């Protein structure tokens, strides 16, 4: 007798065999479907990569076309330049990189304000200022029985403002006359001996000019004990004029030396240099794209908004910072109190960051750009959408970034033979961190390297760790979280040091006493 299993297989016959083949074919079809899905995903990734490469090449091609068109366009009232392209690239672009191209474009916030949703966010900030004013009036009425806004903090911060403005006048006159006169001495066709004498005299004038810009504001601030806002005006103008002087010489000297060699390039005009000293850019060009007219209502609106931001900042400091930190140095130190103070300072810190951005990078620069009909208004980009700190540093302040990229990164890369990009980037971070720390030290009147550590150490590490390949929304949340914490650390530590130096003055002035943080020991 045959086994039951064998009989059942025989009983199935061809139909059973067909079913087995059909089930096997189903598995094959399923495998083919999975392979097709994987292949489709692979092709989508290849398509995305090809589109990114094509977009990058197209952008580079368009940049070169625009650059060549601008170079071929004659200056206003002047003839076409007869410099060959090769000599121009060697003389004016030794840094192996792109040159800044100026075009007519609006600021990003001006474009966003055309959308009702973004205007509503702006209205919310105005409502917050109104709430601060109402709360101040209510507290004054309850405590004093009168309705009066106190502007003690504002008056103190801008004390001795006329002296600061008088100090600015010789700084500006030195910048206006010395670099241009030095360039004329170098450009004047003479015999070799007389030309070398002119070069030496020009270098001496530039050394004296640099000394005036460095020493004069520091001397006035220390001798007359200028308050923070007046110091802020002096140090910003000091750094701005130094950067503009360097850009003018860096851009004009190579062409002037070529002109002495008979290559036909004329020296820049004094009017173009004077315009450059006031226009909102740190990169010198003999001509810039200009708008057809001036909208004075737009100028007044931006100045009014900048003033409103200053009042807003005073209310934030007076209501959220002064009550917390004024007596903190008189209490015993504890880690809990320090951590709580940092957490408390995150909100006013991020508000101060946003107010500085809006008041200076948007309102102030746009007001001057409109008055001077300066066409390129890209003073910042969408830094708030950044998912990496490298992108944040590039988009937060485009005006300063262009200067650092052109004259520190690109020139440093050229000096290194086009290699060691990491070293050139580290040089940018070092220069930027030192200048930021100098500004804080000048404004506050003491040395406390919080900004230096945050910018150079933590900022440098985050720049290399959070790179542009991270594009998800979680990285944007992480960036904002770190910004909140960084601003809280700065506001907390600087406020503690400010009040500690007033509550615990040094019995004897020494070097180590000046550079040692007073808030570490002033807890009485």
SESE-407341 format. One line per 8 residues: number of its first residue (from 1); for each residue y, z, x of C-alpha. Coordinates in nm, 4 decimals. Example, Ala and Ser with C-alpha at 12.3 -4.5 7.8 and 13.67 -1.06 7.14 Angstrom:
! SESE-407341
1) -0.4500:0.7800:1.2300 | -0.1060:0.7140:1.3670 $
***
This chain:
! SESE-407341
1) 0.0000:0.0000:0.0000 | 0.3470:-0.0805:0.1182 | 0.6010:0.1937:0.1518 | 0.8448:0.2367:-0.1326 | 1.1432:0.1560:0.0888 | 0.9879:-0.1735:0.1949 | 0.9104:-0.2650:-0.1638 | 1.2659:-0.1853:-0.2656 $
9) 1.4053:-0.4077:0.0103 | 1.1777:-0.6895:-0.0984 | 1.2789:-0.6330:-0.4558 | 1.6427:-0.6706:-0.3631 | 1.5823:-1.0121:-0.2121 | 1.8762:-1.2407:-0.1410 | 2.1106:-1.0401:-0.3600 | 2.0803:-0.7294:-0.1402 $
17) 2.1380:-0.9340:0.1706 | 2.4548:-1.0815:0.0179 | 2.5851:-0.7357:-0.0691 | 2.5292:-0.6149:0.2864 | 2.7088:-0.9194:0.4232 | 2.9924:-0.8652:0.1769 | 3.0334:-0.5013:0.2860 | 3.0270:-0.6050:0.6519 $
25) 3.2844:-0.8729:0.5795 | 3.5046:-0.6105:0.4118 | 3.5061:-0.4046:0.7301 | 3.5959:-0.7132:0.9313 | 3.8799:-0.7942:0.6930 | 4.0035:-0.4341:0.7197 | 4.0012:-0.4527:1.1006 | 4.1859:-0.7819:1.0851 $
33) 4.4477:-0.6229:0.8582 | 4.5020:-0.3361:1.1026 | 4.5324:-0.5805:1.3914 | 4.7840:-0.7822:1.1919 | 4.9966:-0.4715:1.1254 | 4.9912:-0.3773:1.4938 | 5.0765:-0.7332:1.5950 | 5.3646:-0.7410:1.3461 $
41) 5.5043:-0.4160:1.4855 | 5.4720:-0.5493:1.8388 | 5.6567:-0.8684:1.7487 | 5.9310:-0.6672:1.5753 | 5.9759:-0.4621:1.8934 | 5.9874:-0.7808:2.1033 | 6.2425:-0.9305:1.8633 | 6.4626:-0.6200:1.8855 $
49) 6.4458:-0.6224:2.2656 | 6.5309:-0.9927:2.2836 | 6.8248:-0.9471:2.0455 | 6.9607:-0.6581:2.2543 | 6.9344:-0.8622:2.5739 | 7.0955:-1.1646:2.4097 | 7.3750:-0.9484:2.2697 | 7.4456:-0.7977:2.6121 $
57) 7.4538:-1.1407:2.7773 | 7.6767:-1.2777:2.5009 | 7.9212:-0.9869:2.5390 | 7.9379:-1.0421:2.9162 | 7.9945:-1.4145:2.8628 | 8.2743:-1.3552:2.6112 | 8.4356:-1.0967:2.8419 | 8.4412:-1.3511:3.1239 $
65) 8.5875:-1.6173:2.8936 | 8.8627:-1.3830:2.7708 | 8.9348:-1.2695:3.1266 | 8.9663:-1.6274:3.2537 | 9.1889:-1.7180:2.9589 | 9.4190:-1.4222:3.0273 | 9.4355:-1.5033:3.3982 | 9.5268:-1.8641:3.3220 $
73) 9.7947:-1.7652:3.0700 | 10.1410:-1.7697:3.2323 | 10.3475:-1.4482:3.2394 | 10.6485:-1.4318:3.0110 | 10.9217:-1.6366:3.1719 | 10.7132:-1.7105:3.4807 | 10.5145:-2.0046:3.6163 | 10.1416:-2.0422:3.6260 $
81) 9.9753:-1.8543:3.9066 | 9.8459:-2.0798:4.1798 | 9.5928:-1.8370:4.3222 | 9.2421:-1.9788:4.3391 | 8.9832:-1.7865:4.1365 | 8.7878:-1.6904:4.4486 | 9.0864:-1.5367:4.6237 | 9.1901:-1.3601:4.3035 $
89) 8.8491:-1.2010:4.2613 | 8.8471:-1.0915:4.6241 | 9.2016:-0.9582:4.6238 | 9.2246:-0.7967:4.2834 | 8.8625:-0.7152:4.1947 | 8.6816:-0.5746:4.4942 | 8.4928:-0.3249:4.2791 | 8.2057:-0.5450:4.1577 $
97) 8.2745:-0.4602:3.7949 | 8.4649:-0.5516:3.4835 | 8.8411:-0.5344:3.4524 | 9.0057:-0.3784:3.1519 | 9.0922:-0.6443:2.8943 | 9.3787:-0.5640:2.6570 | 9.3757:-0.7193:2.3105 | 9.5599:-0.6444:1.9866 $
105) 9.3567:-0.3969:1.7804 | 9.4201:-0.0915:1.5652 | 9.3004:0.2612:1.6269 | 8.9711:0.3449:1.4648 | 9.1116:0.6225:1.2451 | 9.3774:0.3866:1.1094 | 9.0994:0.1537:1.0005 | 8.8939:0.4382:0.8545 $
113) 9.1946:0.5783:0.6660 | 9.1964:0.2604:0.4597 | 8.8784:0.3943:0.2951 | 8.9390:0.6501:0.0205 | 8.6499:0.8738:0.1300 | 8.7957:0.9250:0.4773 | 9.1418:0.9885:0.3340 | 8.9850:1.2661:0.1257 $
121) 8.8512:1.4330:0.4427 | 9.2028:1.4106:0.5882 | 9.3397:1.5699:0.2706 | 9.0885:1.8538:0.3102 | 9.2339:1.9369:0.6528 | 9.5847:1.9376:0.5037 | 9.4592:2.1716:0.2312 | 9.3243:2.4013:0.5035 $
129) 9.6711:2.4165:0.6609 | 9.8187:2.5016:0.3208 | 9.5645:2.7831:0.2841 | 9.6668:2.9244:0.6235 | 10.0337:2.9161:0.5192 | 9.9602:3.0812:0.1833 | 9.7492:3.3532:0.3465 | 10.0244:3.4227:0.6001 $
137) 10.2848:3.4518:0.3245 | 10.0574:3.6761:0.1177 | 9.9844:3.9104:0.4087 | 10.3543:3.9303:0.5008 | 10.4448:4.0055:0.1394 | 10.1807:4.2789:0.1095 | 10.2593:4.4409:0.4460 | 10.6346:4.3853:0.4726 $
145) 10.7402:4.3246:0.1128 | 10.9007:3.9893:0.2007 | 10.8072:3.6225:0.2090 | 10.8672:3.4873:0.5586 | 10.6601:3.2775:0.7964 | 10.6393:3.4222:1.1455 | 10.6478:3.1712:1.4293 | 10.6383:3.4223:1.7147 $
153) 10.3409:3.2557:1.8821 | 10.5011:2.9109:1.8562 | 10.8352:3.0356:1.9908 | 10.6635:3.2166:2.2781 | 10.4479:2.9153:2.3722 | 10.7432:2.6747:2.3907 | 10.9785:2.9181:2.5616 | 11.2058:2.7778:2.8357 $
161) 11.1414:2.4249:2.7091 | 11.4808:2.2941:2.8369 | 11.3877:2.4052:3.1893 | 11.0575:2.2174:3.1643 | 11.2385:1.9030:3.0470 | 11.4926:1.9323:3.3297 | 11.2051:1.9601:3.5780 | 11.0520:1.6447:3.4321 $
169) 11.3623:1.4353:3.5104 | 11.3281:1.4323:3.8939 | 10.9513:1.3855:3.8565 | 11.0075:1.0737:3.6465 | 11.2860:0.9371:3.8678 | 11.0658:0.9763:4.1739 | 10.7847:0.7869:4.0005 | 11.0252:0.5200:3.8781 $
177) 11.1855:0.4445:4.2144 | 10.9491:0.5307:4.4997 | 10.6262:0.3340:4.4273 | 10.8166:0.0187:4.3338 | 11.0445:0.0440:4.6376 | 10.7433:0.0992:4.8643 | 10.5825:-0.2136:4.7204 | 10.8995:-0.4128:4.7878 $
185) 10.9012:-0.2942:5.1492 | 10.5435:-0.4132:5.1909 | 10.6062:-0.7451:5.0145 | 10.9223:-0.8457:5.2009 | 10.8546:-1.1361:5.4425 | 10.9514:-1.0223:5.7928 | 10.8350:-1.0410:6.1489 | 10.5251:-0.8389:6.2244 $
193) 10.7097:-0.5518:6.3951 | 10.9681:-0.5186:6.1178 | 10.6947:-0.5418:5.8547 | 10.4959:-0.2629:6.0195 | 10.8115:-0.0513:6.0187 | 10.8520:-0.1220:5.6464 | 10.4891:-0.0265:5.5847 | 10.5406:0.3035:5.7650 $
201) 10.8593:0.3754:5.5721 | 10.6862:0.2929:5.2441 | 10.3991:0.5289:5.3267 | 10.6465:0.8061:5.4081 | 10.8221:0.7509:5.0750 | 10.4899:0.7690:4.8904 | 10.3963:1.0894:5.0732 | 10.7302:1.2441:4.9733 $
209) 10.6816:1.1231:4.6154 | 10.3349:1.2798:4.5963 | 10.4682:1.6057:4.7389 | 10.7458:1.6178:4.4792 | 10.5013:1.5597:4.1942 | 10.2633:1.8281:4.3199 | 10.5025:2.0982:4.4422 | 10.7996:2.0853:4.2032 $
217) 10.6227:2.1676:3.8718 | 10.4065:2.4355:4.0368 | 10.7135:2.5965:4.1946 | 10.9095:2.5984:3.8679 | 10.6146:2.7309:3.6655 | 10.5501:3.0187:3.9061 | 10.9095:3.1113:3.9812 | 11.0313:3.1147:3.6211 $
225) 10.6992:3.2193:3.4608 | 10.6930:2.9372:3.2094 | 10.4853:3.0010:2.8943 | 10.1705:2.7950:2.8213 | 10.3111:2.5076:2.6102 | 10.5981:2.4393:2.8522 | 10.3503:2.4451:3.1399 | 10.1284:2.2088:2.9446 $
233) 10.4098:1.9527:2.9239 | 10.4718:1.9723:3.2987 | 10.1090:1.9475:3.4081 | 10.0276:1.6613:3.1706 | 10.3279:1.4664:3.2969 | 10.2395:1.5523:3.6557 | 9.8856:1.4151:3.6211 | 9.9981:1.1169:3.4122 $
241) 10.2653:1.0064:3.6600 | 10.0283:1.0422:3.9548 | 9.7629:0.8337:3.7794 | 10.0157:0.5678:3.6802 | 10.1567:0.5509:4.0340 | 9.8101:0.5001:4.1765 | 9.7199:0.2344:3.9193 | 10.0410:0.0402:3.9848 $
249) 9.9853:0.0354:4.3606 | 9.6131:-0.0302:4.3286 | 9.6705:-0.3332:4.1047 | 9.9862:-0.4724:4.2685 | 9.9309:-0.4217:4.6424 | 9.6398:-0.6697:4.6877 | 9.8324:-0.9471:4.5125 | 10.1485:-0.8673:4.7073 $
257) 9.9639:-0.8861:5.0391 | 9.8151:-1.2192:4.9327 | 10.1668:-1.3411:4.8528 | 10.2753:-1.2551:5.2072 | 9.9852:-1.4680:5.3274 | 10.1267:-1.7670:5.1418 | 9.8889:-1.7729:4.8451 | 10.1727:-1.7951:4.5937 $
265) 10.1539:-1.4742:4.3888 | 10.4892:-1.3176:4.3095 | 10.5554:-0.9433:4.3144 | 10.5631:-0.7654:3.9762 | 10.8969:-0.7281:3.8046 | 11.0731:-0.3935:3.7732 | 11.0892:-0.4280:3.3942 | 10.7099:-0.4568:3.3729 $
273) 10.6734:-0.1423:3.5847 | 10.9259:0.0464:3.3702 | 10.7396:-0.0585:3.0556 | 10.4116:0.0560:3.2110 | 10.5492:0.4053:3.2768 | 10.6042:0.4594:2.9034 | 10.3267:0.2581:2.7379 | 10.0093:0.4511:2.6423 $
281) 9.7720:0.3225:2.9098 | 9.6879:0.4202:3.2666 | 9.5855:0.0680:3.3770 | 9.8724:-0.1454:3.5088 | 9.9145:-0.5050:3.3990 | 10.2278:-0.7143:3.4299 | 10.2032:-0.8137:3.0645 | 10.0301:-0.6594:2.7643 $
289) 9.9624:-0.7955:2.4155 | 10.2544:-0.7005:2.1898 | 10.2892:-0.6588:1.8155 | 10.5665:-0.8581:1.6420 | 10.7756:-0.5639:1.5141 | 10.8106:-0.1852:1.5003 | 10.7143:0.0114:1.1881 | 10.9465:0.3093:1.2143 $
297) 10.7934:0.4806:0.9123 | 10.4587:0.4715:1.0966 | 10.6256:0.6253:1.4039 | 10.7824:0.9056:1.1975 | 10.4527:0.9705:1.0199 | 10.2629:1.0100:1.3478 | 10.5229:1.2420:1.5000 | 10.5187:1.4520:1.1816 $
305) 10.1386:1.4706:1.1948 | 10.1503:1.5768:1.5610 | 10.3961:1.8548:1.4728 | 10.1712:1.9606:1.1859 | 9.8765:1.9839:1.4267 | 10.0799:2.2118:1.6559 | 10.1580:2.4418:1.3610 | 9.7929:2.4276:1.2551 $
313) 9.6820:2.5341:1.6047 | 9.9284:2.8243:1.6044 | 9.7964:2.9485:1.2698 | 9.4357:2.9238:1.3941 | 9.5120:3.1168:1.7119 | 9.7202:3.3745:1.5274 | 9.4703:3.4363:1.2467 | 9.1301:3.3782:1.4073 $
321) 9.1712:3.4548:1.7786 | 9.4508:3.7047:1.8448 | 9.3143:3.9799:1.6122 | 8.9686:3.9513:1.7714 | 9.0547:3.9323:2.1420 | 9.3834:4.1251:2.1709 | 9.2141:4.4644:2.2191 | 8.8687:4.3542:2.3316 $
329) 8.9377:4.4347:2.6979 | 9.0175:4.7963:2.6033 | 8.6715:4.8511:2.4594 | 8.3543:4.9219:2.6630 | 8.1688:4.6073:2.7642 | 7.8490:4.5194:2.5797 | 7.6369:4.2071:2.5662 | 7.6357:4.2240:2.1884 $
337) 8.0168:4.2191:2.1728 | 8.0305:3.9242:2.4146 | 7.7771:3.7177:2.2182 | 7.9470:3.7975:1.8876 | 8.2863:3.6996:2.0295 | 8.1465:3.3634:2.1447 | 7.9906:3.2990:1.8042 | 8.3155:3.3994:1.6345 $
345) 8.5131:3.1617:1.8577 | 8.3018:2.8533:1.7821 | 8.4884:2.7719:1.4594 | 8.8449:2.8044:1.5976 | 8.7257:2.6318:1.9156 | 8.5990:2.3216:1.7373 | 8.9127:2.3196:1.5198 | 9.1254:2.3223:1.8353 $
353) 8.9208:2.0346:1.9787 | 8.9713:1.8246:1.6653 | 9.3426:1.9073:1.6505 | 9.3967:1.8123:2.0154 | 9.2132:1.4865:1.9561 | 9.4063:1.3969:1.6428 | 9.7488:1.5148:1.7637 | 9.7437:1.3558:2.1081 $
361) 9.4875:1.0756:2.1216 | 9.5742:0.9425:1.7770 | 9.9207:1.0493:1.6592 | 10.1152:1.0810:1.9850 | 9.9750:0.7719:2.1568 | 10.0005:0.5588:1.8424 | 10.3631:0.6636:1.7929 | 10.4574:0.5508:2.1446 $
369) 10.2456:0.2372:2.1123 | 10.4279:0.1451:1.7920 | 10.7735:0.2084:1.9401 | 10.6881:-0.0074:2.2431 | 10.4972:-0.2665:2.0343 | 10.1916:-0.2042:2.2519 | 9.9096:-0.3984:2.0895 | 9.5885:-0.2394:2.2179 $
377) 9.5457:0.0865:2.0231 | 9.1864:0.1641:2.1272 | 9.2647:0.5081:2.2712 | 8.9257:0.6416:2.1600 | 8.6091:0.5200:1.9947 | 8.3669:0.6770:1.7481 | 8.2779:0.9720:1.9717 | 8.1759:1.1778:1.6669 $
385) 7.8739:0.9477:1.6184 | 7.7508:0.9992:1.9751 | 7.3862:1.0887:2.0240 | 7.4244:1.1459:2.3983 | 7.6829:1.3121:2.6169 | 7.7121:1.0018:2.8327 | 7.8355:0.8111:2.5273 | 8.0585:1.1036:2.4256 $
393) 8.2316:1.1053:2.7647 | 8.2917:0.7299:2.7419 | 8.4333:0.7338:2.3886 | 8.6250:1.0637:2.3607 | 8.9280:0.9586:2.5702 | 8.9176:0.5862:2.6453 | 9.2572:0.5956:2.8204 | 9.1386:0.8341:3.0927 $
401) 8.7875:0.6878:3.0973 | 8.9261:0.3416:3.1800 | 9.1154:0.4865:3.4779 | 8.8141:0.6786:3.6070 | 8.5840:0.3813:3.5555 | 8.8186:0.1360:3.7281 | 8.9426:0.3404:4.0227 | 8.6770:0.6049:4.0862 $
409) 8.3460:0.4612:3.9680 | 8.3946:0.0901:4.0425 | 8.5886:0.1386:4.3664 | 8.3413:0.4042:4.4767 | 8.0564:0.1671:4.3986 | 8.2293:-0.1051:4.6000 | 8.2715:0.1295:4.8973 | 7.9004:0.2122:4.8764 $
417) 7.8097:-0.1561:4.8842 | 7.7152:-0.1845:4.5180 | 7.4431:0.0775:4.5485 | 7.4093:0.4481:4.4689 | 7.5386:0.4336:4.1131 | 7.4360:0.7950:4.0706 | 7.6638:0.8982:4.3582 | 7.9544:0.7028:4.2074 $
425) 7.8951:0.8676:3.8689 | 7.8795:1.2088:4.0347 | 8.2146:1.1336:4.1978 | 8.3615:1.0628:3.8537 | 8.2333:1.3965:3.7238 | 8.3659:1.5815:4.0279 | 8.7162:1.4326:4.0026 | 8.7321:1.4858:3.6264 $
433) 8.6031:1.8444:3.6441 | 8.8460:1.9433:3.9212 | 9.1448:1.7935:3.7372 | 9.0453:1.9597:3.4085 | 9.0088:2.2955:3.5827 | 9.3461:2.2481:3.7553 | 9.5102:2.1792:3.4173 | 9.3602:2.4942:3.2645 $
441) 9.4603:2.6999:3.5691 | 9.8174:2.5644:3.5570 | 9.8612:2.6181:3.1819 | 9.7078:2.9666:3.1598 | 9.8406:3.0933:3.4922 | 9.5095:3.2189:3.6324 | 9.1927:3.0844:3.7928 | 8.8793:3.1270:3.5842 $
449) 8.6384:2.8340:3.6430 | 8.4833:2.8233:3.2960 | 8.5833:2.4607:3.2408 | 8.4676:2.3657:3.5914 | 8.1202:2.5080:3.5320 | 8.0853:2.3695:3.1797 | 8.2113:2.0243:3.2746 | 8.0586:1.9744:3.6182 $
457) 7.7298:2.1663:3.5938 | 7.6259:2.1646:3.2289 | 7.8141:1.8463:3.1392 | 7.6701:1.6631:3.4389 | 7.3155:1.7709:3.3566 | 7.3531:1.6788:2.9901 | 7.4981:1.3411:3.0887 | 7.1772:1.2534:3.2726 $
465) 6.9389:1.4277:3.0308 | 7.0888:1.3091:2.6994 | 7.1178:0.9386:2.7780 | 7.1844:0.6391:2.5545 | 6.8187:0.5773:2.4723 | 6.8297:0.8737:2.2343 | 6.9646:0.7321:1.9087 | 6.8177:0.9436:1.6292 $
473) 7.0296:1.1642:1.4002 | 6.8712:1.4770:1.5500 | 7.0422:1.3979:1.8815 | 7.3804:1.3771:1.7096 | 7.3154:1.7189:1.5541 | 7.2201:1.8532:1.8977 | 7.5362:1.7112:2.0539 | 7.7572:1.8734:1.7893 $
481) 7.5717:2.2041:1.8266 | 7.6341:2.2048:2.2013 | 7.9990:2.1106:2.1428 | 8.0390:2.4067:1.9056 | 7.8837:2.6443:2.1586 | 8.0849:2.5032:2.4492 | 8.4131:2.5407:2.2631 | 8.3179:2.8938:2.1596 $
489) 8.2459:2.9890:2.5211 | 8.5777:2.8471:2.6403 | 8.7923:3.0086:2.3707 | 8.6173:3.3450:2.4010 | 8.6214:3.3755:2.7807 | 8.9738:3.2390:2.8293 | 9.1171:3.4641:2.5556 | 8.9450:3.7692:2.7051 $
497) 9.0810:3.6873:3.0505 | 9.4318:3.6259:2.9130 | 9.4562:3.9710:2.7539 | 9.2728:4.1458:3.0392 | 9.5371:4.0280:3.2861 | 9.8069:4.1766:3.0641 | 9.6309:4.5049:2.9974 | 9.5118:4.5565:3.3565 $
505) 9.7722:4.4210:3.6010 | 9.6916:4.4291:3.9713 | 9.8477:4.7215:4.1602 | 9.8702:4.4952:4.4660 | 9.8577:4.1163:4.4762 | 9.5701:3.9904:4.6912 | 9.3871:3.6604:4.7137 | 9.0593:3.8015:4.5829 $
513) 9.2445:3.9787:4.3066 | 9.3935:3.6478:4.1940 | 9.0645:3.4541:4.1914 | 8.8397:3.7324:4.0557 | 8.8157:3.7404:3.6734 | 8.9957:4.0503:3.5463 | 8.7959:4.0634:3.2221 | 8.4859:4.1678:3.4181 $
521) 8.6375:4.5012:3.5174 | 8.9177:4.5678:3.2659 | 8.7408:4.7824:3.0036 | 8.9376:5.1038:2.9639 $
***
